[in-house]
Amino acid sequence: MAGLLMGMSLAKPTISASYILSLAINRKIKTVFVALFYIIFGIFYISSLIYLSLNTIIYRFISQIKYVANDGVSNINFLINLRIKNQIAIILSGLMAVIF
């Protein structure tokens, strides 16, 4: 049950990433695997319903990530424009996502 609920919460990865990490640290690996299986099953099920190939889904996902990163819409680019180093900007962005 915990894995299924965790899988549902993965719809918002900035919130659920910290939960997955804490479960992995506490050796609740079964819950992590069930959550990941739920997400993978959901991707395949939805792609079969809307007749999209997995390649198309992955390509569009990566292109959206590149668009957000290259256009400066993400807060990482905002922090980099403030002359903060890349690694620190990524860490700060992750912390802000978990806090807010």
C-alpha positions, 0 to 999 in steps of 0.5 A, a space after each residue: 500500500 505504501 508503494 502505491 501511495 508513493 507512486 501516486 505522489 511521484 506526480 510531483 517529483 520535487 516533493 516526492 524526491 525527498 521521500 524516496 531518498 529517505 525510504 532508500 536510506 531507511 532500507 524500505 526498498 520494497 516500497 521504493 520498487 513498488 512506487 517505481 513499478 507503479 509509475 512505469 506501469 502508468 506510463 505504459 498504460 497511458 501511452 497505450 491509451 493515447 497511442 504514443 510510443 515510448 520513444 516519443 514520450 521520452 523525446 518530448 520529456 527531454 525536449 521540455 527539460 531542455 526548453 525550461 533549462 535553456 530559456 531561463 524559466 527555471 530558477 537554476 538559471 536565475 541563480 546562475 545569473 546571480 553569479 552562483 556556481 552551477 553546482 551550488 545553484 542546483 543544490 539551492 534549487 533542490 532545497 527550495 523545491 523541497 521547502 516551498 
